[in-house]
Structure formats: structure tokens, C-alpha cells
Amino acid sequence: MSFQQMQSASSALPASQASTQDRVAYIRKVYAMFFSGILVYIAAAGLPLLGYFMGIPVLGDVAVMAASLPWWAHLVVLLGMVLLANTTMMMQGINVMVFYLFAAVFGLLSIGLIGYALGVGGWTIVFQALGLTGITMGGLTAYVFITKKDFSFMAGFLTVGLVLSLGAIVILAIAGAMGVDVSLFRFALSIGLVLLFSGYVLYDTSNILHRFSTTMVVPAALALLIDFIILFQNILTILAGSRR
């Protein structure tokens, strides 16, 4: 998901027009922060689960509480975090704290899904999902860097796809709460979300190269982090669903 609208708030040159030295430094900072965000996300999701299985009371309680949150609470928290990120991403210092808070909150909200996947296929299925997510993002990122194509033309299509996906998520959540078996529809939605956010990887990576300024390290890293997390969650859902 992109924060392209904040480009106008910065007077710095887009990365594509910066010097080679400044552009390389900017890209290194973006991906260093992105990878550190992944580590925070994994820690926030993994440590409570490990604590639960190892019988550590505090961590176990966190895992149980996070896994028992209803769907509407997930949605409220996620929308709140998106709003917070959008309003603080250009505030130096604060944006860094919000970035890591975002990673940690997403990690906690992933505990229920990861716990379900562990029950289906153990830790192997989780590592497989992480590996496939890394391969997907790595391949798409390499394609953009090698070809240097501008994928900004995808903005409208991706926005429509995102809105439709959010609507489908709410409908399926309500139907599931009413006792309707929506497992097949959730599986199909996860496939659609993997395709949609593969498109977002192309779009966001293209923006990082062509449209974001070299001062927009945190917004760029957050866009990639969201892509990674949603790809991972839905790849994990597909893997777990295929083993039922």
C-alpha cells in the first residue's frame, strides 16, 4: 500500500532525479528499515506463541488475548493504525516509532492465524509461507529494479481491488459469525489478495524508485512492510487451507 500522496509534502528530488550516491544511500536505508520491520513483526507474533507453548504465563496470556480478538476488533485496530500512519509518516522521529508500532501490532494480530496454521502443519508451514513470501517479493522487486519500469499506471486498478477486497473481508466475517461455512470463499479471497498485493509490490517498488523523494525512507519502508505482511498472511492461509 502506497503513501504516494505525501510526495507533494516534500521539496526533495524524487529518487530517480537524485545523484547516484544519494539514490543508493536512500534505497539502502529503505530496505534496512523494511527488514528491521519484518524482524519486529516476527518477534511480536512469534514470542507470545513460543511463550504459550513453553508455558510462560505473561507471553502465553498475550497470545491467548490476541488470538481471541473478534474480527471487528481486528478491523478497528487496523484502520486506526493506517490512519495513524498516514498522519505521522512525514513527522521525523515520530514516524519511526509509528513504523515499529505498526509492525508490532500487525504481529500481534497475526497470532490467531499463525496459531491455526501451527495446528494444521506445525512450524514447517509457517516457514514455508515466510519463504514463499520472500521469494515472491524478491522476484518482483528484482524485476522492477532490473527493468526500471514505472508501474504507477496500476494505481486505479489496485485501489478498486483493495476496496472490493475489504468489502469481501467484512461480508465473509459477518457470514462466518452467523455460522455460515465460508472457508472456501476465504481460500479464494486469499488467492485474490496474493495477486493483488503482488501488484502492490510492483507499484510500491516503482514508486520508491521513481516517485518518492530520498527523504521518504519511512513511508517507503512501511509500504513494503504492509505488502510483505499481507502476502505472508494470505500465503499462510492458502497453505493451511490446502492441508485441511
matplotlib code that plots the C-alpha trace (Angstrom):
import matplotlib.pyplot as plt

x = [0.0, 1.4, 1.8, 2.4, 0.2, 2.8, 5.3, 3.9, 4.8, 8.5, 10.7, 13.4, 14.0, 12.5, 15.0, 15.1, 16.5, 18.9, 22.6, 23.6, 25.2, 22.1, 19.8, 21.9, 22.0, 18.3, 17.5, 19.8, 18.0, 14.6, 15.4, 17.3, 14.3, 12.0, 13.9, 14.1, 10.3, 10.0, 12.0, 9.8, 6.7, 8.1, 9.1, 5.7, 3.9, 6.4, 7.4, 3.9, 3.3, 6.6, 5.7, 2.3, 3.8, 6.6, 4.2, 5.5, 2.4, 2.9, 3.7, 1.1, -1.6, -0.7, -1.0, -4.4, -5.7, -4.5, -5.9, -9.3, -9.9, -13.1, -12.9, -14.4, -11.7, -9.0, -10.6, -10.9, -7.3, -6.0, -8.0, -6.7, -3.1, -3.5, -4.9, -2.1, 0.5, -1.0, -1.0, 2.5, 4.7, 6.2, 6.9, 10.5, 11.2, 7.6, 7.2, 9.9, 8.1, 4.9, 6.6, 7.8, 4.5, 2.7, 4.9, 4.4, 0.6, 0.3, 2.4, 0.1, -3.0, -1.4, -1.1, -4.5, -3.8, -0.3, -1.7, -4.3, -1.6, 0.6, -2.3, -2.6, 1.0, 3.4, 6.2, 7.1, 4.1, 4.9, 8.5, 7.2, 4.9, 7.8, 10.0, 7.4, 6.6, 10.3, 10.7, 7.6, 8.7, 12.3, 11.4, 9.0, 11.4, 14.3, 12.1, 11.4, 15.0, 16.3, 13.7, 13.3, 9.6, 7.2, 4.1, 2.2, -0.5, -1.7, -2.9, -6.5, -6.8, -5.1, -7.3, -10.5, -9.2, -8.4, -11.8, -13.5, -11.3, -12.1, -15.8, -15.4, -13.5, -16.3, -19.0, -17.2, -16.5, -20.2, -21.3, -18.8, -20.1, -23.6, -22.5, -22.2, -19.3, -17.2, -13.9, -13.9, -14.6, -11.8, -9.5, -10.4, -10.1, -6.6, -5.6, -7.0, -5.2, -1.9, -2.4, -3.5, -0.5, 1.9, 0.7, 1.2, 4.8, 5.4, 3.6, 5.3, 8.8, 8.3, 7.2, 10.3, 12.5, 10.6, 8.3, 9.2, 11.8, 15.1, 13.7, 10.8, 12.6, 10.0, 6.9, 8.6, 9.7, 6.1, 4.6, 6.8, 6.2, 2.4, 2.9, 5.1, 2.7, -0.4, 1.3, 2.6, -0.8, -2.6, 0.1, -0.1, -3.9, -3.6, -1.1, -3.1, -6.3, -4.8, -3.9, -7.3]
y = [0.0, 3.3, 6.7, 8.4, 11.4, 12.6, 13.1, 16.7, 17.5, 17.1, 19.5, 17.0, 15.5, 12.1, 9.3, 9.0, 12.5, 12.4, 11.7, 8.0, 8.3, 9.8, 7.3, 4.3, 5.5, 6.1, 2.6, 1.0, 2.9, 1.9, -1.8, -1.8, -0.4, -2.7, -5.8, -4.5, -4.1, -7.7, -8.7, -6.7, -8.3, -11.8, -11.2, -9.7, -12.7, -15.5, -14.7, -14.9, -18.1, -19.6, -18.4, -20.1, -23.5, -23.2, -22.3, -18.8, -17.1, -13.5, -14.3, -17.1, -14.7, -12.2, -15.0, -16.0, -12.5, -11.6, -14.8, -14.3, -10.8, -10.7, -9.8, -6.3, -5.5, -6.5, -4.2, -1.3, -1.6, -2.0, 1.1, 3.0, 2.1, 3.0, 6.4, 7.0, 6.1, 8.4, 11.3, 10.8, 9.4, 12.8, 13.7, 13.0, 10.8, 10.1, 8.2, 5.8, 5.0, 4.5, 2.3, -0.2, 0.1, -0.8, -3.9, -5.0, -4.5, -6.4, -9.2, -9.5, -9.5, -12.4, -14.7, -16.2, -17.1, -18.4, -20.5, -22.0, -22.8, -24.4, -26.7, -27.7, -28.2, -27.2, -24.7, -26.1, -24.5, -21.1, -21.2, -22.3, -19.3, -17.0, -18.5, -18.2, -14.6, -13.7, -15.4, -13.6, -10.2, -10.7, -11.7, -8.9, -6.4, -7.6, -7.3, -3.6, -2.8, -4.6, -3.2, 0.2, 0.2, 2.7, 0.9, 4.0, 3.2, 0.4, 2.8, 2.8, -0.9, -1.6, 0.8, -0.8, -4.2, -3.1, -1.6, -4.8, -7.0, -5.0, -5.3, -9.1, -9.4, -7.7, -9.8, -13.1, -12.1, -11.3, -14.5, -16.6, -15.1, -16.1, -19.7, -19.9, -22.0, -19.5, -21.5, -22.0, -18.3, -17.3, -19.5, -17.9, -14.4, -15.2, -16.2, -12.9, -10.9, -12.6, -11.5, -8.0, -7.4, -8.8, -5.9, -3.6, -4.8, -3.8, -0.5, 0.4, -0.6, 1.5, 4.5, 4.1, 4.3, 6.9, 9.0, 9.0, 11.6, 10.5, 11.9, 9.5, 6.5, 5.6, 5.8, 3.7, 1.1, 1.0, 0.5, -2.5, -3.9, -3.8, -5.7, -8.3, -8.9, -9.2, -11.5, -13.7, -13.9, -14.9, -17.4, -18.9, -19.1, -20.8, -23.3, -24.1, -24.4, -26.8, -29.2, -29.4]
z = [0.0, -1.0, 0.6, -2.7, -1.8, 0.7, -2.1, -2.6, 1.0, 0.4, -1.6, -2.1, -5.5, -6.4, -6.1, -9.9, -10.2, -7.3, -7.7, -7.8, -4.4, -2.8, -4.6, -3.5, 0.1, 0.1, -1.2, 1.4, 4.2, 2.9, 2.7, 6.0, 7.7, 5.9, 7.0, 10.6, 10.5, 9.4, 12.4, 14.8, 13.2, 13.5, 17.1, 18.1, 16.6, 17.5, 21.1, 22.5, 20.7, 22.0, 25.4, 25.1, 24.1, 26.7, 29.5, 30.1, 31.7, 30.6, 27.0, 26.9, 28.1, 25.3, 22.8, 24.1, 24.2, 20.7, 19.2, 20.9, 19.4, 17.3, 13.7, 14.2, 16.8, 14.2, 11.7, 14.1, 15.2, 11.6, 10.4, 13.4, 12.6, 9.0, 10.0, 12.5, 9.9, 7.2, 9.6, 11.0, 8.2, 7.4, 11.1, 11.6, 14.6, 15.3, 12.0, 13.0, 16.3, 14.4, 11.9, 14.5, 16.4, 13.2, 12.8, 16.3, 16.2, 12.9, 14.5, 17.5, 15.2, 13.2, 16.2, 15.7, 12.1, 12.9, 15.8, 13.4, 10.9, 13.6, 14.4, 10.8, 9.7, 12.6, 12.3, 8.9, 7.2, 8.8, 7.5, 4.1, 4.0, 5.0, 2.3, -0.4, 0.6, 0.5, -2.9, -4.3, -3.0, -4.0, -7.6, -8.1, -6.6, -8.8, -11.8, -11.1, -10.3, -13.4, -15.9, -14.1, -15.3, -13.9, -12.6, -11.4, -14.1, -11.8, -9.1, -10.1, -10.6, -7.3, -5.4, -6.8, -6.0, -2.4, -1.8, -3.2, -1.0, 2.1, 1.4, 0.8, 4.1, 6.1, 4.3, 5.0, 8.6, 9.2, 7.4, 9.4, 12.7, 11.7, 11.3, 7.5, 6.2, 4.3, 4.3, 0.5, -0.1, 2.3, 0.5, -2.8, -1.3, -0.1, -3.6, -4.9, -2.2, -3.0, -6.6, -5.6, -3.3, -5.7, -7.9, -4.9, -4.6, -8.2, -7.7, -4.4, -5.5, -8.7, -6.5, -4.4, -7.5, -9.5, -7.3, -3.6, -2.6, -0.9, 2.4, 2.4, 3.8, 6.5, 4.2, 1.6, 4.1, 5.6, 2.1, 1.6, 5.1, 4.6, 1.3, 2.9, 5.9, 3.8, 1.3, 4.2, 5.9, 2.8, 1.6, 5.0, 4.8, 1.4, 2.6, 5.8, 3.8, 1.3, 4.2, 5.8]

ax = plt.figure().add_subplot(projection="3d")
ax.plot(x, y, z, "-o")
ax.set_aspect("equal")
plt.show()
